[in-house]
């Protein structure tokens, strides 16, 4: 797996994941479990959707 999630993207994914989990806890809904997905992609530095569409938010080394 080639890394395709950059640092700014990684931080945004963690924030969104925590917010979704928090909303799920607040509203007592299992939908909050979806917040694990952006956190997992941030931790792995790999997003399968980015790979499918050929997107990368990492800095290219020259």
mmCIF file of the N, C-alpha and C atoms, coordinates in Angstrom:
data_MODEL
# 
_entry.id   MODEL 
# 
loop_
_atom_site.group_PDB 
_atom_site.id 
_atom_site.type_symbol 
_atom_site.label_atom_id 
_atom_site.label_alt_id 
_atom_site.label_comp_id 
_atom_site.label_asym_id 
_atom_site.label_entity_id 
_atom_site.label_seq_id 
_atom_site.pdbx_PDB_ins_code 
_atom_site.Cartn_x 
_atom_site.Cartn_y 
_atom_site.Cartn_z 
_atom_site.occupancy 
_atom_site.B_iso_or_equiv 
_atom_site.pdbx_formal_charge 
_atom_site.auth_seq_id 
_atom_site.auth_comp_id 
_atom_site.auth_asym_id 
_atom_site.auth_atom_id 
_atom_site.pdbx_PDB_model_num 
ATOM 1   N N  . UNK A 1 1  ? 0.825   -1.174 0.000  1.00 0.00 ? 1  UNK A N  1 
ATOM 2   C CA . UNK A 1 1  ? 0.000   0.000  0.000  1.00 0.00 ? 1  UNK A CA 1 
ATOM 3   C C  . UNK A 1 1  ? 0.879   1.250  0.000  1.00 0.00 ? 1  UNK A C  1 
ATOM 4   N N  . UNK A 1 2  ? 0.698   2.047  -1.001 1.00 0.00 ? 2  UNK A N  1 
ATOM 5   C CA . UNK A 1 2  ? 1.422   3.314  -1.083 1.00 0.00 ? 2  UNK A CA 1 
ATOM 6   C C  . UNK A 1 2  ? 0.627   4.373  -0.325 1.00 0.00 ? 2  UNK A C  1 
ATOM 7   N N  . UNK A 1 3  ? 1.296   5.165  0.476  1.00 0.00 ? 3  UNK A N  1 
ATOM 8   C CA . UNK A 1 3  ? 0.627   6.207  1.255  1.00 0.00 ? 3  UNK A CA 1 
ATOM 9   C C  . UNK A 1 3  ? 0.003   7.232  0.312  1.00 0.00 ? 3  UNK A C  1 
ATOM 10  N N  . UNK A 1 4  ? -1.263  7.565  0.565  1.00 0.00 ? 4  UNK A N  1 
ATOM 11  C CA . UNK A 1 4  ? -1.919  8.574  -0.260 1.00 0.00 ? 4  UNK A CA 1 
ATOM 12  C C  . UNK A 1 4  ? -2.693  9.596  0.576  1.00 0.00 ? 4  UNK A C  1 
ATOM 13  N N  . UNK A 1 5  ? -2.445  9.626  1.885  1.00 0.00 ? 5  UNK A N  1 
ATOM 14  C CA . UNK A 1 5  ? -3.093  10.577 2.780  1.00 0.00 ? 5  UNK A CA 1 
ATOM 15  C C  . UNK A 1 5  ? -2.016  11.452 3.405  1.00 0.00 ? 5  UNK A C  1 
ATOM 16  N N  . UNK A 1 6  ? -2.055  12.752 3.117  1.00 0.00 ? 6  UNK A N  1 
ATOM 17  C CA . UNK A 1 6  ? -1.063  13.694 3.635  1.00 0.00 ? 6  UNK A CA 1 
ATOM 18  C C  . UNK A 1 6  ? -1.376  14.136 5.061  1.00 0.00 ? 6  UNK A C  1 
ATOM 19  N N  . UNK A 1 7  ? -0.491  14.962 5.620  1.00 0.00 ? 7  UNK A N  1 
ATOM 20  C CA . UNK A 1 7  ? -0.621  15.378 7.019  1.00 0.00 ? 7  UNK A CA 1 
ATOM 21  C C  . UNK A 1 7  ? -1.876  16.199 7.286  1.00 0.00 ? 7  UNK A C  1 
ATOM 22  N N  . UNK A 1 8  ? -2.175  17.187 6.447  1.00 0.00 ? 8  UNK A N  1 
ATOM 23  C CA . UNK A 1 8  ? -3.367  18.007 6.652  1.00 0.00 ? 8  UNK A CA 1 
ATOM 24  C C  . UNK A 1 8  ? -4.630  17.156 6.517  1.00 0.00 ? 8  UNK A C  1 
ATOM 25  N N  . UNK A 1 9  ? -4.643  16.295 5.528  1.00 0.00 ? 9  UNK A N  1 
ATOM 26  C CA . UNK A 1 9  ? -5.762  15.386 5.303  1.00 0.00 ? 9  UNK A CA 1 
ATOM 27  C C  . UNK A 1 9  ? -5.919  14.451 6.500  1.00 0.00 ? 9  UNK A C  1 
ATOM 28  N N  . UNK A 1 10 ? -4.812  13.993 7.030  1.00 0.00 ? 10 UNK A N  1 
ATOM 29  C CA . UNK A 1 10 ? -4.810  13.079 8.175  1.00 0.00 ? 10 UNK A CA 1 
ATOM 30  C C  . UNK A 1 10 ? -5.455  13.741 9.394  1.00 0.00 ? 10 UNK A C  1 
ATOM 31  N N  . UNK A 1 11 ? -5.059  14.984 9.684  1.00 0.00 ? 11 UNK A N  1 
ATOM 32  C CA . UNK A 1 11 ? -5.612  15.691 10.837 1.00 0.00 ? 11 UNK A CA 1 
ATOM 33  C C  . UNK A 1 11 ? -7.114  15.943 10.657 1.00 0.00 ? 11 UNK A C  1 
ATOM 34  N N  . UNK A 1 12 ? -7.525  16.307 9.445  1.00 0.00 ? 12 UNK A N  1 
ATOM 35  C CA . UNK A 1 12 ? -8.939  16.534 9.170  1.00 0.00 ? 12 UNK A CA 1 
ATOM 36  C C  . UNK A 1 12 ? -9.752  15.257 9.359  1.00 0.00 ? 12 UNK A C  1 
ATOM 37  N N  . UNK A 1 13 ? -9.227  14.134 8.908  1.00 0.00 ? 13 UNK A N  1 
ATOM 38  C CA . UNK A 1 13 ? -9.911  12.850 9.065  1.00 0.00 ? 13 UNK A CA 1 
ATOM 39  C C  . UNK A 1 13 ? -10.069 12.478 10.533 1.00 0.00 ? 13 UNK A C  1 
ATOM 40  N N  . UNK A 1 14 ? -9.039  12.726 11.336 1.00 0.00 ? 14 UNK A N  1 
ATOM 41  C CA . UNK A 1 14 ? -9.116  12.417 12.768 1.00 0.00 ? 14 UNK A CA 1 
ATOM 42  C C  . UNK A 1 14 ? -10.176 13.287 13.437 1.00 0.00 ? 14 UNK A C  1 
ATOM 43  N N  . UNK A 1 15 ? -10.186 14.576 13.110 1.00 0.00 ? 15 UNK A N  1 
ATOM 44  C CA . UNK A 1 15 ? -11.171 15.494 13.698 1.00 0.00 ? 15 UNK A CA 1 
ATOM 45  C C  . UNK A 1 15 ? -12.590 15.089 13.308 1.00 0.00 ? 15 UNK A C  1 
ATOM 46  N N  . UNK A 1 16 ? -12.792 14.784 12.034 1.00 0.00 ? 16 UNK A N  1 
ATOM 47  C CA . UNK A 1 16 ? -14.125 14.377 11.568 1.00 0.00 ? 16 UNK A CA 1 
ATOM 48  C C  . UNK A 1 16 ? -14.548 13.066 12.217 1.00 0.00 ? 16 UNK A C  1 
ATOM 49  N N  . UNK A 1 17 ? -13.621 12.113 12.311 1.00 0.00 ? 17 UNK A N  1 
ATOM 50  C CA . UNK A 1 17 ? -13.931 10.831 12.935 1.00 0.00 ? 17 UNK A CA 1 
ATOM 51  C C  . UNK A 1 17 ? -14.353 10.983 14.386 1.00 0.00 ? 17 UNK A C  1 
ATOM 52  N N  . UNK A 1 18 ? -13.619 11.811 15.131 1.00 0.00 ? 18 UNK A N  1 
ATOM 53  C CA . UNK A 1 18 ? -13.962 12.042 16.532 1.00 0.00 ? 18 UNK A CA 1 
ATOM 54  C C  . UNK A 1 18 ? -15.316 12.737 16.646 1.00 0.00 ? 18 UNK A C  1 
ATOM 55  N N  . UNK A 1 19 ? -15.585 13.694 15.752 1.00 0.00 ? 19 UNK A N  1 
ATOM 56  C CA . UNK A 1 19 ? -16.869 14.404 15.769 1.00 0.00 ? 19 UNK A CA 1 
ATOM 57  C C  . UNK A 1 19 ? -18.032 13.456 15.483 1.00 0.00 ? 19 UNK A C  1 
ATOM 58  N N  . UNK A 1 20 ? -17.862 12.559 14.521 1.00 0.00 ? 20 UNK A N  1 
ATOM 59  C CA . UNK A 1 20 ? -18.930 11.610 14.181 1.00 0.00 ? 20 UNK A CA 1 
ATOM 60  C C  . UNK A 1 20 ? -19.163 10.640 15.337 1.00 0.00 ? 20 UNK A C  1 
ATOM 61  N N  . UNK A 1 21 ? -18.092 10.154 15.935 1.00 0.00 ? 21 UNK A N  1 
ATOM 62  C CA . UNK A 1 21 ? -18.232 9.255  17.088 1.00 0.00 ? 21 UNK A CA 1 
ATOM 63  C C  . UNK A 1 21 ? -18.906 9.999  18.247 1.00 0.00 ? 21 UNK A C  1 
ATOM 64  N N  . UNK A 1 22 ? -18.482 11.248 18.484 1.00 0.00 ? 22 UNK A N  1 
ATOM 65  C CA . UNK A 1 22 ? -19.096 12.049 19.535 1.00 0.00 ? 22 UNK A CA 1 
ATOM 66  C C  . UNK A 1 22 ? -20.583 12.269 19.309 1.00 0.00 ? 22 UNK A C  1 
ATOM 67  N N  . UNK A 1 23 ? -20.963 12.553 18.062 1.00 0.00 ? 23 UNK A N  1 
ATOM 68  C CA . UNK A 1 23 ? -22.375 12.736 17.735 1.00 0.00 ? 23 UNK A CA 1 
ATOM 69  C C  . UNK A 1 23 ? -23.148 11.441 17.948 1.00 0.00 ? 23 UNK A C  1 
ATOM 70  N N  . UNK A 1 24 ? -22.541 10.321 17.597 1.00 0.00 ? 24 UNK A N  1 
ATOM 71  C CA . UNK A 1 24 ? -23.183 9.025  17.811 1.00 0.00 ? 24 UNK A CA 1 
ATOM 72  C C  . UNK A 1 24 ? -23.414 8.741  19.283 1.00 0.00 ? 24 UNK A C  1 
ATOM 73  N N  . UNK A 1 25 ? -22.436 9.088  20.117 1.00 0.00 ? 25 UNK A N  1 
ATOM 74  C CA . UNK A 1 25 ? -22.586 8.901  21.557 1.00 0.00 ? 25 UNK A CA 1 
ATOM 75  C C  . UNK A 1 25 ? -23.651 9.853  22.096 1.00 0.00 ? 25 UNK A C  1 
ATOM 76  N N  . UNK A 1 26 ? -23.598 11.096 21.675 1.00 0.00 ? 26 UNK A N  1 
ATOM 77  C CA . UNK A 1 26 ? -24.551 12.105 22.155 1.00 0.00 ? 26 UNK A CA 1 
ATOM 78  C C  . UNK A 1 26 ? -25.993 11.715 21.809 1.00 0.00 ? 26 UNK A C  1 
ATOM 79  N N  . UNK A 1 27 ? -26.209 11.299 20.572 1.00 0.00 ? 27 UNK A N  1 
ATOM 80  C CA . UNK A 1 27 ? -27.549 10.927 20.137 1.00 0.00 ? 27 UNK A CA 1 
ATOM 81  C C  . UNK A 1 27 ? -27.868 9.452  20.391 1.00 0.00 ? 27 UNK A C  1 
ATOM 82  N N  . UNK A 1 28 ? -26.971 8.746  21.042 1.00 0.00 ? 28 UNK A N  1 
ATOM 83  C CA . UNK A 1 28 ? -27.134 7.335  21.363 1.00 0.00 ? 28 UNK A CA 1 
ATOM 84  C C  . UNK A 1 28 ? -27.508 6.521  20.123 1.00 0.00 ? 28 UNK A C  1 
ATOM 85  N N  . UNK A 1 29 ? -26.689 6.678  19.086 1.00 0.00 ? 29 UNK A N  1 
ATOM 86  C CA . UNK A 1 29 ? -26.928 6.013  17.810 1.00 0.00 ? 29 UNK A CA 1 
ATOM 87  C C  . UNK A 1 29 ? -25.705 5.200  17.397 1.00 0.00 ? 29 UNK A C  1 
ATOM 88  N N  . UNK A 1 30 ? -25.958 4.050  16.830 1.00 0.00 ? 30 UNK A N  1 
ATOM 89  C CA . UNK A 1 30 ? -24.860 3.215  16.332 1.00 0.00 ? 30 UNK A CA 1 
ATOM 90  C C  . UNK A 1 30 ? -24.213 3.807  15.094 1.00 0.00 ? 30 UNK A C  1 
ATOM 91  N N  . UNK A 1 31 ? -24.842 4.790  14.464 1.00 0.00 ? 31 UNK A N  1 
ATOM 92  C CA . UNK A 1 31 ? -24.258 5.435  13.289 1.00 0.00 ? 31 UNK A CA 1 
ATOM 93  C C  . UNK A 1 31 ? -22.937 6.107  13.632 1.00 0.00 ? 31 UNK A C  1 
ATOM 94  N N  . UNK A 1 32 ? -22.703 6.395  14.880 1.00 0.00 ? 32 UNK A N  1 
ATOM 95  C CA . UNK A 1 32 ? -21.440 6.983  15.310 1.00 0.00 ? 32 UNK A CA 1 
ATOM 96  C C  . UNK A 1 32 ? -20.253 6.078  15.045 1.00 0.00 ? 32 UNK A C  1 
ATOM 97  N N  . UNK A 1 33 ? -20.510 4.783  14.915 1.00 0.00 ? 33 UNK A N  1 
ATOM 98  C CA . UNK A 1 33 ? -19.434 3.825  14.641 1.00 0.00 ? 33 UNK A CA 1 
ATOM 99  C C  . UNK A 1 33 ? -18.782 4.095  13.285 1.00 0.00 ? 33 UNK A C  1 
ATOM 100 N N  . UNK A 1 34 ? -19.477 4.791  12.399 1.00 0.00 ? 34 UNK A N  1 
ATOM 101 C CA . UNK A 1 34 ? -18.908 5.129  11.093 1.00 0.00 ? 34 UNK A CA 1 
ATOM 102 C C  . UNK A 1 34 ? -17.688 6.041  11.258 1.00 0.00 ? 34 UNK A C  1 
ATOM 103 N N  . UNK A 1 35 ? -17.592 6.732  12.370 1.00 0.00 ? 35 UNK A N  1 
ATOM 104 C CA . UNK A 1 35 ? -16.451 7.598  12.642 1.00 0.00 ? 35 UNK A CA 1 
ATOM 105 C C  . UNK A 1 35 ? -15.130 6.857  12.715 1.00 0.00 ? 35 UNK A C  1 
ATOM 106 N N  . UNK A 1 36 ? -15.184 5.544  12.871 1.00 0.00 ? 36 UNK A N  1 
ATOM 107 C CA . UNK A 1 36 ? -13.967 4.732  12.914 1.00 0.00 ? 36 UNK A CA 1 
ATOM 108 C C  . UNK A 1 36 ? -13.285 4.709  11.538 1.00 0.00 ? 36 UNK A C  1 
ATOM 109 N N  . UNK A 1 37 ? -14.053 4.829  10.480 1.00 0.00 ? 37 UNK A N  1 
ATOM 110 C CA . UNK A 1 37 ? -13.497 4.738  9.122  1.00 0.00 ? 37 UNK A CA 1 
ATOM 111 C C  . UNK A 1 37 ? -12.499 5.858  8.831  1.00 0.00 ? 37 UNK A C  1 
ATOM 112 N N  . UNK A 1 38 ? -12.857 7.136  9.027  1.00 0.00 ? 38 UNK A N  1 
ATOM 113 C CA . UNK A 1 38 ? -11.855 8.171  8.745  1.00 0.00 ? 38 UNK A CA 1 
ATOM 114 C C  . UNK A 1 38 ? -10.650 8.096  9.682  1.00 0.00 ? 38 UNK A C  1 
ATOM 115 N N  . UNK A 1 39 ? -10.866 7.666  10.918 1.00 0.00 ? 39 UNK A N  1 
ATOM 116 C CA . UNK A 1 39 ? -9.739  7.522  11.843 1.00 0.00 ? 39 UNK A CA 1 
ATOM 117 C C  . UNK A 1 39 ? -8.819  6.411  11.373 1.00 0.00 ? 39 UNK A C  1 
ATOM 118 N N  . UNK A 1 40 ? -9.387  5.296  10.936 1.00 0.00 ? 40 UNK A N  1 
ATOM 119 C CA . UNK A 1 40 ? -8.575  4.172  10.453 1.00 0.00 ? 40 UNK A CA 1 
ATOM 120 C C  . UNK A 1 40 ? -7.777  4.554  9.210  1.00 0.00 ? 40 UNK A C  1 
ATOM 121 N N  . UNK A 1 41 ? -8.393  5.283  8.285  1.00 0.00 ? 41 UNK A N  1 
ATOM 122 C CA . UNK A 1 41 ? -7.663  5.677  7.079  1.00 0.00 ? 41 UNK A CA 1 
ATOM 123 C C  . UNK A 1 41 ? -6.554  6.668  7.422  1.00 0.00 ? 41 UNK A C  1 
ATOM 124 N N  . UNK A 1 42 ? -6.772  7.493  8.444  1.00 0.00 ? 42 UNK A N  1 
ATOM 125 C CA . UNK A 1 42 ? -5.736  8.440  8.873  1.00 0.00 ? 42 UNK A CA 1 
ATOM 126 C C  . UNK A 1 42 ? -4.562  7.697  9.504  1.00 0.00 ? 42 UNK A C  1 
ATOM 127 N N  . UNK A 1 43 ? -4.854  6.714  10.331 1.00 0.00 ? 43 UNK A N  1 
ATOM 128 C CA . UNK A 1 43 ? -3.796  5.955  11.006 1.00 0.00 ? 43 UNK A CA 1 
ATOM 129 C C  . UNK A 1 43 ? -2.972  5.142  10.007 1.00 0.00 ? 43 UNK A C  1 
ATOM 130 N N  . UNK A 1 44 ? -3.644  4.581  9.002  1.00 0.00 ? 44 UNK A N  1 
ATOM 131 C CA . UNK A 1 44 ? -2.949  3.758  8.003  1.00 0.00 ? 44 UNK A CA 1 
ATOM 132 C C  . UNK A 1 44 ? -2.291  4.595  6.905  1.00 0.00 ? 44 UNK A C  1 
ATOM 133 N N  . UNK A 1 45 ? -2.607  5.903  6.843  1.00 0.00 ? 45 UNK A N  1 
ATOM 134 C CA . UNK A 1 45 ? -2.111  6.781  5.774  1.00 0.00 ? 45 UNK A CA 1 
ATOM 135 C C  . UNK A 1 45 ? -2.503  6.267  4.396  1.00 0.00 ? 45 UNK A C  1 
ATOM 136 N N  . UNK A 1 46 ? -3.619  5.586  4.311  1.00 0.00 ? 46 UNK A N  1 
ATOM 137 C CA . UNK A 1 46 ? -4.077  5.021  3.041  1.00 0.00 ? 46 UNK A CA 1 
ATOM 138 C C  . UNK A 1 46 ? -5.598  5.094  2.978  1.00 0.00 ? 46 UNK A C  1 
ATOM 139 N N  . UNK A 1 47 ? -6.103  5.620  1.869  1.00 0.00 ? 47 UNK A N  1 
ATOM 140 C CA . UNK A 1 47 ? -7.539  5.690  1.641  1.00 0.00 ? 47 UNK A CA 1 
ATOM 141 C C  . UNK A 1 47 ? -7.864  4.902  0.370  1.00 0.00 ? 47 UNK A C  1 
ATOM 142 N N  . UNK A 1 48 ? -8.653  3.830  0.484  1.00 0.00 ? 48 UNK A N  1 
ATOM 143 C CA . UNK A 1 48 ? -8.997  3.033  -0.700 1.00 0.00 ? 48 UNK A CA 1 
ATOM 144 C C  . UNK A 1 48 ? -9.710  3.848  -1.782 1.00 0.00 ? 48 UNK A C  1 
ATOM 145 N N  . UNK A 1 49 ? -10.555 4.789  -1.396 1.00 0.00 ? 49 UNK A N  1 
ATOM 146 C CA . UNK A 1 49 ? -11.249 5.614  -2.391 1.00 0.00 ? 49 UNK A CA 1 
ATOM 147 C C  . UNK A 1 49 ? -10.255 6.476  -3.161 1.00 0.00 ? 49 UNK A C  1 
ATOM 148 N N  . UNK A 1 50 ? -9.249  7.019  -2.461 1.00 0.00 ? 50 UNK A N  1 
ATOM 149 C CA . UNK A 1 50 ? -8.210  7.793  -3.141 1.00 0.00 ? 50 UNK A CA 1 
ATOM 150 C C  . UNK A 1 50 ? -7.475  6.912  -4.147 1.00 0.00 ? 50 UNK A C  1 
ATOM 151 N N  . UNK A 1 51 ? -7.189  5.683  -3.767 1.00 0.00 ? 51 UNK A N  1 
ATOM 152 C CA . UNK A 1 51 ? -6.471  4.771  -4.661 1.00 0.00 ? 51 UNK A CA 1 
ATOM 153 C C  . UNK A 1 51 ? -7.285  4.485  -5.933 1.00 0.00 ? 51 UNK A C  1 
ATOM 154 N N  . UNK A 1 52 ? -8.581  4.287  -5.776 1.00 0.00 ? 52 UNK A N  1 
ATOM 155 C CA . UNK A 1 52 ? -9.449  3.995  -6.930 1.00 0.00 ? 52 UNK A CA 1 
ATOM 156 C C  . UNK A 1 52 ? -9.458  5.167  -7.918 1.00 0.00 ? 52 UNK A C  1 
ATOM 157 N N  . UNK A 1 53 ? -9.532  6.396  -7.382 1.00 0.00 ? 53 UNK A N  1 
ATOM 158 C CA . UNK A 1 53 ? -9.617  7.574  -8.246 1.00 0.00 ? 53 UNK A CA 1 
ATOM 159 C C  . UNK A 1 53 ? -8.261  8.195  -8.571 1.00 0.00 ? 53 UNK A C  1 
ATOM 160 N N  . UNK A 1 54 ? -7.184  7.613  -8.070 1.00 0.00 ? 54 UNK A N  1 
ATOM 161 C CA . UNK A 1 54 ? -5.845  8.105  -8.371 1.00 0.00 ? 54 UNK A CA 1 
ATOM 162 C C  . UNK A 1 54 ? -5.506  9.420  -7.687 1.00 0.00 ? 54 UNK A C  1 
ATOM 163 N N  . UNK A 1 55 ? -6.097  9.659  -6.527 1.00 0.00 ? 55 UNK A N  1 
ATOM 164 C CA . UNK A 1 55 ? -5.881  10.896 -5.778 1.00 0.00 ? 55 UNK A CA 1 
ATOM 165 C C  . UNK A 1 55 ? -4.811  10.655 -4.706 1.00 0.00 ? 55 UNK A C  1 
ATOM 166 N N  . UNK A 1 56 ? -4.018  11.662 -4.435 1.00 0.00 ? 56 UNK A N  1 
ATOM 167 C CA . UNK A 1 56 ? -3.050  11.600 -3.347 1.00 0.00 ? 56 UNK A CA 1 
ATOM 168 C C  . UNK A 1 56 ? -2.885  13.000 -2.748 1.00 0.00 ? 56 UNK A C  1 
ATOM 169 N N  . UNK A 1 57 ? -2.938  13.079 -1.421 1.00 0.00 ? 57 UNK A N  1 
ATOM 170 C CA . UNK A 1 57 ? -2.750  14.362 -0.757 1.00 0.00 ? 57 UNK A CA 1 
ATOM 171 C C  . UNK A 1 57 ? -1.378  14.457 -0.101 1.00 0.00 ? 57 UNK A C  1 
ATOM 172 N N  . UNK A 1 58 ? -0.506  13.509 -0.419 1.00 0.00 ? 58 UNK A N  1 
ATOM 173 C CA . UNK A 1 58 ? 0.865   13.552 0.110  1.00 0.00 ? 58 UNK A CA 1 
ATOM 174 C C  . UNK A 1 58 ? 1.727   14.462 -0.753 1.00 0.00 ? 58 UNK A C  1 
ATOM 175 N N  . UNK A 1 59 ? 2.780   14.977 -0.161 1.00 0.00 ? 59 UNK A N  1 
ATOM 176 C CA . UNK A 1 59 ? 3.700   15.806 -0.920 1.00 0.00 ? 59 UNK A CA 1 
ATOM 177 C C  . UNK A 1 59 ? 4.565   14.908 -1.793 1.00 0.00 ? 59 UNK A C  1 
ATOM 178 N N  . UNK A 1 60 ? 4.693   15.285 -3.029 1.00 0.00 ? 60 UNK A N  1 
ATOM 179 C CA . UNK A 1 60 ? 5.532   14.540 -3.955 1.00 0.00 ? 60 UNK A CA 1 
ATOM 180 C C  . UNK A 1 60 ? 7.001   14.884 -3.714 1.00 0.00 ? 60 UNK A C  1 
ATOM 181 N N  . UNK A 1 61 ? 7.848   13.894 -3.595 1.00 0.00 ? 61 UNK A N  1 
ATOM 182 C CA . UNK A 1 61 ? 9.287   14.159 -3.426 1.00 0.00 ? 61 UNK A CA 1 
ATOM 183 C C  . UNK A 1 61 ? 9.935   14.283 -4.799 1.00 0.00 ? 61 UNK A C  1 
ATOM 184 N N  . UNK A 1 62 ? 10.798  15.270 -4.941 1.00 0.00 ? 62 UNK A N  1 
ATOM 185 C CA . UNK A 1 62 ? 11.451  15.504 -6.230 1.00 0.00 ? 62 UNK A CA 1 
ATOM 186 C C  . UNK A 1 62 ? 12.855  14.985 -6.228 1.00 0.00 ? 62 UNK A C  1 
# 
